[in-house]
């Protein structure tokens, strides 16, 4: 997809807008997990999620390729949309963002605050994506996909920061939504010539990517009912699946209950807020704790954009995973 020089150039572009996010080893989290745990804090970006990196690079590249672009449209559950809204605003482009009905109230509000027109349509992300394509055709807007080389190269800058800052990582756990985050991590790892294993984490209630990797073909599911909206994918992308199947050590499933438990663990051990997808990597580590004993592990805390009432309910519930 890109070479190391192109990745470093992407990092330079991204860092003009946002500072590198920290990767921190939290003593209490390490104690509870039985291994050294580094957390890559993508919850500390200006939009509260890693996707902002890809949006900035994508819009810059788009204007170079298509300088006559008049407006953008895309589909999202929130973080991808915030990323593109911020990038579009920075260059003065209007953007329409399609979200599923019943989408996160606070994510919707954040996108509107960044100047986007938010449209609710469809029962889930995949139906919202179909409507976004209709709007693009009808109004002659540029349709921003969920997966594109510039999006991957942009988000891969978080992986470059992590892998150059922390030496000799044995394993990195990373959530899988549409696949940009894990694909960028795999590419950065390979470009740096590292042997670190990468473990993808999906929701047990939206496990299309796990099924696809296991069966060696694209497998779509009928539903993706999980409160971790960043993981709610029914239709894997073939190009992402190919990278994941070749570059990930494995793809594992975690339940909503396990994710909620991981959100509480993050709060108790680091006092950081994690949304559902953001806590999935920790949920994955917890499920494989015995396997990682004494090793050096990193977790991608991909975002913090969780509605207040849902977060309060999760913290108030002391049930074990």
N, C-alpha and C positions, 0 to 999 in steps of 0.2 A: 504493500500500500504506500509506503514512504520509507525513506532512509533516515539515519540518525541525524544527519545535518538538517533535513526538513523538520524533524521533530524538535530540534533545538531552536530553529527559526520560529516554529509555532509557539514554543515556550516564551520566546522573546516577545512575540505579539501579544500573547495572553497576559504576560506580566506587565505590559503597559497599562492594563486596566485593573488587574488584581494581583496582589502579592501572592507568592507561593504559600500554600496552606501548610500548617505544621503537621508533623508526624511525631506523636508523643507516646512514650512508653509509660503507662499509668501503673504505679506500684500495686494498688489494690486490685486492679483488673488482672495483672500478672499473677498475683497471689491466688486469686480465685480460679484462674484458668490452669495453673500449674505449668505455664510456659511463658516466655518473654513475649509480651503482646504490644505491638506498635499499632496505634490507631492513626490512619490518614484522615485528617479532619476536613473533608470536603463540605461539611456542614458550616464551615467558616468562610465560605465565599460570599460575594455580595448578594447572591440570590438564594443562599442557603443550600446549594447543591452543586455537584460537579459539572452538570450540563452546561453551565455558563461558559466554560472553556470552549466547547465545541461551537456554540452559537456565535461567539465572537469571531472565530476563525472562518466559519462558514459564510457569514455575511460579508466579511472582507473579501473572501475569494469570489463570492457571487458577483459583487460589484465590479471586480476586475474582469470576470468572464462576460457578464451581462450588464453593462453600465446603464442600459435603458430600463432596468427593472423599476416598476412603479409601485409595487407592493408585494407583501408576502402573505401566505396562509399556511398553516400547519395544524396538526392534531397533536394532542398531548393529554397527560393526566396532571401536568402542572410544571414540572421542573424543566423539561425541554422547552415549554412555552415561555417560561420566565426568561430562560437563556436567550431565546430569539427576540423576545420583546425588548430586553435590555439592549441587545445588539442592534435591532432595528431602530430603536429610539436614538442611539448614538450616531446613526448616519441619516436620520430624518425620514425613514421609510415607514409607511403605515403597515400594520400587520393585523390579520384576523386569526384568531386561535380557536379551534373547535375542541371542546371537551365533552366527555360523556355527560348525560343527565345525572344529576346528583353528585357531580365532582366536588372535590374539596372546596369549601366556601372560602377558606383563607388563601388557597393557591389561586383561585379565580380572582380574588381581590388583589393579590400581589401582581398578577398579570395586567389587570386593569390599571393599577397604579403606575405601571411601566408604560402605559399608553396603548395597550392592545385592546382590540375589540374582541370580547370573549363570547362565543356562541356555544350554547349547550345543545348537543344533538347526538342521539344514539345511546344504546344501552351500555356500551363499553368503548374502549380505545379503538378497537378495530372498526366499529361502525362510525365513530367520529372521524377516523382517517378516511373512510369512504366519502363522507360528506365534505371534508376538506378538499378532496380531489374535484368534487362537483363545483365547489366555489372557485377553485383555481381556473377551471375551464370557463365558467360563466363570466367571471369578472377579470379574466386575463391576469391573474396573479401568479407569482412564482410559488409553486408548491414545495415547501421544505420537507424533505423526507425525514424519517426517524433514524436512518442509517446512511452515511455518506462518508467518503474518505476524509473530507475536511472536518466533519464532526468527530470522526475517530481520532484524527491527528490532534485535534484540539483537546479532547478529553484525555488523550494519552499523555499530555503534559503533567497530569497529576501523578501518573505512574513513573515518569522520568524523575520528578521531584523525590518521590518515595524511594525508588530503587537506587538513586545516587546518594541519598541521605543515610540510608540504613543498609549496612553491608551484611551479606551472608544470611539473607532471609531464607528460611526453609520453605515457607508456605505463605501465600496471600489468599485470603478469602474475599470474594467480590460478588455483589448481587448481580443478577441478570434480569433486565427488563426486556428491551429490544436488542441489547447486545453491545452498544457502543462502549460502555465502561470496561467490560471484560476484554473486548477485542483490542482496545487501546492498550490495556495492561499487558496482554499477550505480546503485542507487537513491540512495546517498549522493552519488555524482558528479553525478547529474542534479539533486538538490535544491540542491547548491552551485553549479550553473550552470557547471560546468567542461567543457572539451572533451577531457580526458584520454581516450585510447583504452584500452579494457579488452580484454585478450586472455585467453581461457579456455584452460586446458591440461588435457587428458585423457590417460589412458594409451592407447597404441596397442593395447593388449590388452583394453581396456574402453572402447571409443569410442562408446558409444550416443549420448551427447550430441552428439559431433561429427557422426555420421551424421544425427542428427535435425535439426541446424541446416542441414546441407547439403541435405537432402531436404525441409525445410519441414514435417515431420510427426514424430510420435513413432516412433522406430525402436528396437526392443528387440533385444538380442543374445543368442546362446545361452549365452555364457560371459563371464566377467570375470576372467581369470586373470592377475593382476599382484601382485607383492609389495607394491605401493603400495596397501594395503588401503583407504585413504581415497578412492581413485579407482575402486574396484571396483563400478561400477553397471551393471546390465544393462537396467534399466527406467526411463527418464527420466520425470520428472514433468511433465505438460503445462503446469502453471502456471509452473514454473521455466523450461521450454523457451521459453515465450513471452517472458519477460523477457530471457533470454540472447540469443535470436534478434534482438530489437529493440535491445538495449543493448550487446552485445559487438561489437568490431570484427571478430573472428574467433575460432574455436576450433581449436586446433592439437593434434596428437598427438605424444607422446614415448614412446620405448620404455623398458622396464625398464632396459636398459643405459644409456640417457641419464640416467635418474633416478638410478641408482647413481653415475654419474659426477658428477652435480650434488651428491649427498650428500658425495662426497669433496671437491669444490670448496668447498662451505660449510665443511667442516672445515679445509681448508688455508688459506682466506682469512679466516675469521671465528672459527674454533674453536667454532662452534655445531653442535649436533646437530639434524639434520633427519630426520624420518621420510620414507617414500616420497612421500606426497602433499605433505608440506611442502617437498620439494625439486623438485617438478614445475614450479613457476613458474620457478625458475632453469634447469631443463632446457629450458624453452620459450625463455627468453632466449638461452641458448647456441645453440640451433638457429636463432635469428633474429639472431645477433650483428651481422652485416653490415648488417642493416636498421636497427639501433638505434645505429649508430656516432655518437658525439658527442651523443647525446640524454640526456634525464633520465628514468630508468626506476625503477620500484619493483617489488619482488617481495614476495608474501605468503608468508612462511615460516609455514605454517598450523599446524604441529605438530612435536613432537620425540619422539613416543611410538613408538619403534622398539625391538624386542627386542635385547638386548645381543649375542647370538650372531650375529644377522643383521647388525647394525651392524659388528661386528668383522670379519665376512667381507667386507663391502663395502669397508671401509677397507683391508683387506689386499690387495685386488685392485687393481692399478695399471692395469688395462686402460683404454684411452681409450674415450670414448663412440662 
